[in-house]
Amino acid sequence: MGESFENGQIIHKYKVLGKAGEGTFSEVLKAVHCHTNKRVAIKRMKQKFHSVQQVNALREVQALRRLNPHNHIIALKEIIFDRRAGTLSLVCELCEQNLYEMIRGRSRPLSEKVVSYLTFQLLTALDHMHRAGIFHRDIKPENVLVSENHLKLGDFGSCRSVHSKHPLTEYISTRWYRPPECLLTEGVYGWKMDIWAAGCVMYEVATLRPLFPGANELDQIHRIHTILGSPPDRLLNKFYKCRNRQIPWEFPIKDGIGIERGLSSVMSRHGVSLLKKLIKYDPDERISARQALRSEWCQLVQLTSQNLGGREGSKDSGVEIESHSVASNYDQKKKKDQKLNRSLATHPNNPKELHLPKFPRFKPRQNQVKPSQKKMTTQKLPSINNHSKQSKNDEDPPVYT
């Protein structure tokens, strides 16, 4: 367990204002910069760290460095590593609230315009993240941060590479947002789990109630089957090969009441159509975040987003998820991004006519900073999937030791 902090205590150059939240592996503090008076969120890890290499090996650090800067990814400002105490703090931007806090206690649903705009931004973050070779594994309202209708995805402590080998950790993701492949198998799942969770979040923001609030894993599966119906034998047989042996493999046949039930008063048919594509039982049939952004529902958001005070999402890597160059250098893609954006404007709903550029692998950057240096250092991002990327024009967040 890490030490506790009281209001007014100083961490490096930040004054603690109070605790924002606490989880199993970390606590989040609200703080203010002692000189600029800018407010930040400090994620204080409970685990002890013994070297700069160990800090750089942390998946959350790798992911935030790779994904930043992006309009819909939480910004990592600094990394404070106290070598003597073994403590690690990630200094991030501070947002007003998370989605759960935003909808908690509301008696009337948000307008569909607001729901579609928030969903659009979440899908933009997922598209950028997946195409950079990372999936989140813990998408839920508490990890989606909002300030004045501007959304940012946070808490990358559970993220993994899209090329990670199976089996992965079984008990990942919060149960209510866990897809069937996570519930029914022993760690055989992939990046499509984020798409399922995004659909659950979309439904919850629209209706103010969770879609599948299971009390345990078996009840979770029961609730999914009640709404979507029992899966075909073909799909169950595919899951059975690597089944979760804690789950009884006898499921009563159900037709399913349909996900659109109760949505007609809060969502148009275009929104319901998109939700159905996100909440597909078979992960192979779920659309990607990029395909979801091309849906009619999301296309309308692009026309109305300025009225909601939103900002355009930043460009993505322009690389297919299946490509092994997903961790390539972003700097060399900027010119090709312009060509990609022109293609999207010409063919917004025709993926067959959209030709995404491919990029070669890049060699690791040389001249690593030695951990023995006592001064402030800027650390290179180690690759999550053994594909190192060169630094961007913007430097990586500094590591204070």
N, C-alpha and C positions, 0 to 999 in steps of 0.2 A: 504494500500500500504506500502511495506517495504521501508527502506531508500535506496538511491542510493549510489553506490560505485564508487570512482574514481581510476584511475590507481595509484598504489603505496600504496594504503591504506592497512592496516593490519587487517585481520580477524583471531583472535586467533594467530596462528603461520604461517599464509599464507599471502603472499603479492599479492594483486590483480594486474593482468596484463591487464585485459580488459574484456568486456562482450562478451560471446560466443553466447548468444541467450536469448530470453525472451518469456514466455508464459502467459496464464491467471493467473496461480496460483504460478508461480515461475520465477526466472531469473537464468541463468547459467553464472558463472564467470570463466575465466581462471585465475589460480593463481599458485604460486610457493612456495614451503616450504622454510621458511627462513633459515633453517639450512642445509637441504640435497640438496636443489636446484631442487628437483623433482617437475615436473609440475602436477597439478591436476585440476579437474573441481569441482567447488563448486556450488551446487544447493541451492539457497537461497529462502526459502519459503516466500510468501507474507502474508500468514496467521499468526496470532499471536498465540503463544502457552503459556499455563499457568502452565504446570506441566510436569514432566518426564513421568507420566502415559499417558498424552495426546500425547506426542511424540512417545511413544511405541505403542500407538493405531493406529498410522498412517499406512495405508495399505502398502505404499511404503517402509517404514522402515521394517515392518514385512516381506514383500516379499524378499527384498534384503538380509536380514539376513538369511532367510530360503534357498535361492537359491545359496548363496555364500559359498565356492568358486566354480566357474565353468569357464571354458575357454571361454565360449560364453555368459556370463552374466556380465554386467558391475560391477566392484568391488566397494563395499562400504568400504571406508577406515576409516572414522571417522564421528561422529555425534556431531555437535557443537550446544549446546542449551544455549542461554543466557537467564537465568530466569528473570533478571531484565527488559531487553528489550522485552522479549517474542519472540525472533527471533530463527529460526531453520535453520541450514545449513547442507546439506549432502555433505561430501567430497568424491568424487569418482575419479577413474582413468580418465586420459584425453586421448581421442583418436584423431587421426589426423582429421577425417572428418566423416560425415554421408553419407549414400548411395545416398541421393539426391544431396549432394555436389559432390559426386564422378562421377555421370553421367550427372550432369548439364553442358550444354555447349559442350558436346561431339558431334562430327559430325559423328564419326564411332562407331558402337556398340562394346561392349566388346566381347572378344572371348567366345565361349560356355564353354570352360574349366574354365574361371574365373567366369562366371555366375553360372555354376553348383557348383563350390566350395563355392561361397558365399551363394547360396541357401541351400547347404548341411549344412553349419554352422548355418544358421537361423533355419532350421528344427531341428538341434541338440539342439539349445537353447529352442525351443518350446517343444520338447520332454521332456527335463529335467524339464521345468517349469510346464507343464501339469501333469506330473507324480508326481510332488511335490504338486499338488493340487491347482495350481494357473493358471489363464489365464489372458493375458495381456490387451486385449480390445482396444489397440491403436497401432497395428502393421502398420507401414508405413516407407518409406525410411528415413524420418527425425529421427526416433527413432532407426534406425539400424546403429551402429557406426563401423567404419572400420579404421584399421591401418595396412598398408602393407598387404592387402588382408586378414587380420585376423579380423573376425567379432565378435561384441559383441552387445547384445540386451540391450537397455537402456530405461529410463523413465517408471517406473512402477507406476506412479501416478494414473492410472486408473484401476489397476489390481483388480481382485476379486477371491474368492474361486470358484473352479469348482463345489462345492456343494451349492452355493448361491441359495436362493429361488427366484422364479419369483414373480412379475415382477422386472427386473433390470432397471437401468437407460436407458431411451430410446435413448437420444442423446449422445451416446458414440461412440468413434472411428471417424476418419476423414472420411467424406462422400465417397470419392472415393474408400475407402477400406472396406466399410461397406457391409456385406452380406445381401441377401434378407430377412432373418428372422429378422434382425435388422430394416430394412426399412418397412416391412409389418406388424410387430406386435408391441404391446405396451410392450416392454421389455422382450419378451420371446425368449431368445437366450442363448447360452452356449459357451463352450470352442472351438467349431468348428468354431466360427467366426475368431479365430486366423489363422486357416488353410486357410480359404478363403482369408484373408488379405495377408498371405504369398504367395499365388498364384498370387495375384495382384502385389506384390513386385517383384516376380520372372519374370513376364511378363515385368514389367517396366524396370528392369535392363537389360533384354535381348534386348528390342526394343527401349529403351530410350524415351518411351512415356507411359502415364498411360493407363490402360486397360479400366476403366469405369470413365472418367472425367465428372461426372454429375454436372450440374449447380445448381440443387436442388434435393430434394428427388424423386420427380416424374420423373424428367429427368434421375436420376440415375437408377431407375427401368426400364425406357424405354431403356436405353443403355444396361442394362443387358439382357433384352429380345431380343434386336436386335442381340446380339452375341450368347446367349445361347438358344434363342427361348422361347416361352411362356410356363410356367410350366403347368403340367396336372391339371385338376380340383381336383383330389385327394389331391394334395399338397396345392393348393389354399384354399381348404376347411379346411385343417388343420391350416393354418395361419389365416383363417377368424374367427376362434373361439376367437382369441385374437388380432383382426386386429387393425392396426393403423388407427384411424378414420379420420386422416388428409389426408389420401391417397384415392382418388376415386377408388372404387373396380371394375372398368371396364377396362380390359386390352385387346387391340386388339390382335388377334391371329397372331403370328409371328413364322416362321420356324427357324430363327436364322442363321447367316452367318457362324458360327463356330469359335471357339477360335484359330484354327490353321491358319487362314487366316493371311498372312504376316509374319508367323514365320518360314517358310521353309528355308529362307536364313540365319537365325541366330540360329536355334535350330534343333537338330536331332529329329527323331520320338520318341525316348525314353524320351526326355525332354518334347515334346508335350503331350505324353501319361501321364506323371506325372502331368503336368499342368492341364489337363482335370479332373484328379481325385481330385485335390485341389479345383478347381472352379466348384463344383457341386452345383446346385441350392438347392437341398434338403440337409440340414446339416447332416441327417442320412446317406446319401450316400457318404459324404466326408470322405476320409481316415484320419487316425491320422498321427501325425508327425513321429511316430515310423514306421508305415507302409510305409510312403513316403521314409524314410531312407533305407528301404529294396528294393526300386525300382531299376531297372537296371541303370538308370541315376545316382542315388546316389552311387550305388555300384562301378561304374567306378571312381567316385570322390575319393574314399578311396584308389584306386590304384595309382592315380596321384597327390594327395594332397601334397606330399612331394616336388614335383617339383615347387609348388607355394609358398613354404616357410611357409606352414601352420603348425599348431600344432593340435594334436589329442584332441577332445573334452573330457571332464571329464565324469566320470561314472554317470549314472542316478540312481534313487532310486530303479529301478527294481520292481515297483508296478503298477498294472493295474490302469488306471484312475478311473474306476468304483468302485474300492475298497475304503472302508471308512477309510483305514489306510494310505492314501496318505501323511499325515503329520508326519509319523513315524520317529524314530531316524535314521539318516543316518549312524552313527558310526557302528551300529550293522548290517548294510547291506553290509559293505565293503567286507567281506569274500564271501557273497552270490553273490555280483557283479561279482567276478572272475568266479564263476560258470556260471552266466548269459552270460558273454562275451564269454566263451568257447562254450556255446550253440549257440550263434549268429554266431560264426565262423563256426560251423558245419552245421547250418541250416540257412543261410542268407536270404533265400527267402521262407521259409516254416514256417509261423506262427503257424500252427497246431502242429508242433513238438517242439515248444518252450514253455517250462513250466516256467512261471514267478513265483518267490517266493512270498508268502504272509507274511505279518508281523502283529503282534498284535498291539493294541493300547498301548500307553505309558502314564504313569501318569505325570502330570505337575511337573516340577522341583521346589523344595522348596527353601526357603531362598531368596526371592526377595530382590533386593537392594532398600532400602528406599529412596524416593525422597528427603528427607531432607538432605542427605549426600552432602557435598560441594565438596568433592574430586572427581577426575576422576573415573567414574564408568563404569562397563561393564553390559549392560542391557540384560536380558533374552528376547528371542523372544516370544511374546504372540501369541497364535495360531490364525490363520485366520478363522479356522473352528472348534474351540473348541477342537482341538486335539493338545496339546502342544508337542513340541519335545525337547529332551535334547540337551545340547550344543555339538558342534563338538569338535574335537581336536583343531581346530583353534578357537580362541575366537571370540565372536561377536565384531563388531567395537565399540570402546569406545565412551561413551557419555560424552562430556565435559560440565560441568555446572558452 
